Amino acid sequence: MVLAVALAIACSRPPPDATPEGALRLWIERMDQPTFDTMQAQEAYALLGPETRANLEERAGRASRAQGRHLESYEMLALGRFGLKFRPASMHAQTDGDSARVEVVGDDPTVDHATVRMKRESGTWKVELDLVPLPPVQRRPGSDGPN
């Protein structure tokens, strides 16, 4: 019995999103697919933080109104067209409570480096992308509703 418990403890690993670096690696894996796959997109979306999800929800709402059909928030992710500026060689997180910054470095640290914001949500780390804020919706004079 004691041996079984010891083996279970020794073999158990925390989930990849238990650390900021692990969550970021997992998100990159999900995004770095050659074609759009709905399941991969949903999994990548689930790894995003609350600010990023809110931004993508607003984008999906605007795109839905513009196209006249419903689009899901995860469809705003560019799976199949996603490309890294450089391949990460190392990642190091600096955490401060439920926030973290992951310093990502590539093969040439003088050129290949980036900082990614992370948020802890319900015990797991989420990626906060630095997306361009959406401008206010412009309305035609005399229009009451959304475009």
C-alpha positions as CSV (number, residue, x, y, z in Angstrom):
1,M,0.0,0.0,0.0
2,V,2.7,2.5,1.0
3,L,4.7,1.6,-2.2
4,A,1.6,2.2,-4.3
5,V,1.1,5.7,-2.8
6,A,4.8,6.5,-3.2
7,L,4.7,5.5,-6.8
8,A,1.5,7.5,-7.4
9,I,3.1,10.6,-5.9
10,A,6.4,10.1,-7.8
11,C,4.6,9.6,-11.1
12,S,2.1,12.5,-10.8
13,R,3.0,15.7,-12.5
14,P,1.3,19.0,-12.3
15,P,-0.6,20.0,-15.4
16,P,1.3,22.1,-17.9
17,D,-0.7,25.2,-17.1
18,A,0.2,25.0,-13.4
19,T,3.2,27.3,-14.3
20,P,3.3,30.5,-16.4
21,E,6.0,29.0,-18.7
22,G,4.0,25.7,-19.1
23,A,0.8,27.5,-20.0
24,L,2.6,29.7,-22.5
25,R,4.3,26.6,-24.1
26,L,0.9,24.9,-24.3
27,W,-0.7,27.9,-25.9
28,I,2.1,28.1,-28.5
29,E,1.6,24.4,-29.3
30,R,-2.1,24.8,-29.8
31,M,-1.6,27.9,-32.0
32,D,1.2,26.5,-34.0
33,Q,-0.9,24.3,-36.2
34,P,-0.7,24.2,-40.0
35,T,-4.4,24.4,-40.5
36,F,-7.5,25.7,-38.6
37,D,-8.9,23.0,-36.3
38,T,-11.9,23.9,-34.2
39,M,-10.8,21.7,-31.3
40,Q,-7.3,23.2,-31.3
41,A,-8.8,26.7,-31.5
42,Q,-11.1,26.1,-28.6
43,E,-8.2,24.7,-26.5
44,A,-6.0,27.7,-27.4
45,Y,-8.8,30.0,-26.5
46,A,-9.3,28.3,-23.1
47,L,-5.7,29.1,-22.3
48,L,-6.3,32.9,-22.7
49,G,-6.7,35.3,-19.8
50,P,-9.8,37.4,-19.1
51,E,-8.7,40.6,-20.8
52,T,-7.8,38.7,-24.0
53,R,-11.0,36.8,-24.0
54,A,-13.1,40.0,-23.5
55,N,-11.2,41.6,-26.5
56,L,-11.9,38.5,-28.7
57,E,-15.5,38.4,-27.6
58,E,-16.0,42.0,-28.7
59,R,-14.2,41.2,-32.0
60,A,-16.4,38.2,-32.6
61,G,-19.5,40.3,-31.9
62,R,-18.4,42.9,-34.4
63,A,-17.5,40.4,-37.0
64,S,-20.8,38.6,-36.5
65,R,-22.7,41.8,-37.1
66,A,-20.6,42.6,-40.2
67,Q,-20.9,39.2,-41.7
68,G,-24.6,38.6,-40.8
69,R,-23.7,35.2,-39.1
70,H,-22.7,34.2,-35.6
71,L,-18.9,33.8,-35.0
72,E,-17.5,32.3,-31.9
73,S,-14.7,34.1,-29.9
74,Y,-12.2,31.3,-30.6
75,E,-12.7,31.8,-34.3
76,M,-10.9,35.2,-33.9
77,L,-7.7,33.2,-33.4
78,A,-5.5,32.8,-36.5
79,L,-4.8,29.1,-36.3
80,G,-3.2,28.1,-39.6
81,R,-1.9,31.6,-40.1
82,F,-0.1,32.0,-36.7
83,G,3.6,32.4,-36.9
84,L,6.3,33.0,-34.3
85,K,8.8,35.7,-34.8
86,F,11.4,33.3,-33.3
87,R,11.4,29.9,-31.7
88,P,11.7,30.0,-27.9
89,A,14.9,28.6,-26.6
90,S,14.2,29.4,-23.0
91,M,11.4,30.9,-20.8
92,H,11.7,32.4,-17.3
93,A,8.7,33.7,-15.3
94,Q,8.6,36.4,-12.7
95,T,5.5,36.0,-10.6
96,D,3.8,38.6,-8.4
97,G,0.7,37.0,-6.8
98,D,-1.8,36.1,-9.6
99,S,0.2,38.0,-12.3
100,A,3.4,37.0,-14.0
101,R,5.6,38.0,-16.9
102,V,7.3,35.4,-18.9
103,E,10.6,36.4,-20.5
104,V,11.0,34.4,-23.7
105,V,14.4,34.2,-25.4
106,G,15.3,32.7,-28.7
107,D,18.6,31.5,-30.2
108,D,19.9,35.1,-30.5
109,P,19.1,36.9,-27.3
110,T,20.0,40.3,-28.7
111,V,17.2,40.0,-31.2
112,D,15.0,37.1,-30.2
113,H,13.2,38.1,-27.0
114,A,9.7,38.9,-25.9
115,T,7.7,39.4,-22.7
116,V,4.3,37.8,-22.2
117,R,1.8,38.8,-19.5
118,M,0.1,36.0,-17.7
119,K,-2.8,35.8,-15.2
120,R,-3.6,33.0,-12.7
121,E,-7.3,32.1,-13.0
122,S,-8.9,29.3,-10.9
123,G,-5.5,27.8,-10.1
124,T,-4.1,27.8,-13.7
125,W,-2.1,30.3,-15.7
126,K,-3.6,32.1,-18.7
127,V,-1.9,34.0,-21.5
128,E,-2.8,37.7,-21.8
129,L,-2.0,38.9,-25.3
130,D,-1.2,42.5,-26.0
131,L,-3.9,43.0,-28.6
132,V,-4.6,46.3,-30.2
133,P,-7.6,47.9,-28.4
134,L,-10.7,48.1,-30.5
135,P,-11.8,51.6,-31.5
136,P,-15.3,52.7,-30.5
137,V,-18.1,51.6,-32.9
138,Q,-18.8,54.4,-35.4
139,R,-22.5,55.0,-36.1
140,R,-24.0,56.8,-39.0
141,P,-25.8,60.0,-38.1
142,G,-29.4,59.2,-37.1
143,S,-28.7,55.5,-36.6
144,D,-29.9,53.9,-33.3
145,G,-28.5,50.4,-33.4
146,P,-25.1,48.7,-33.8
147,N,-23.6,48.5,-37.3
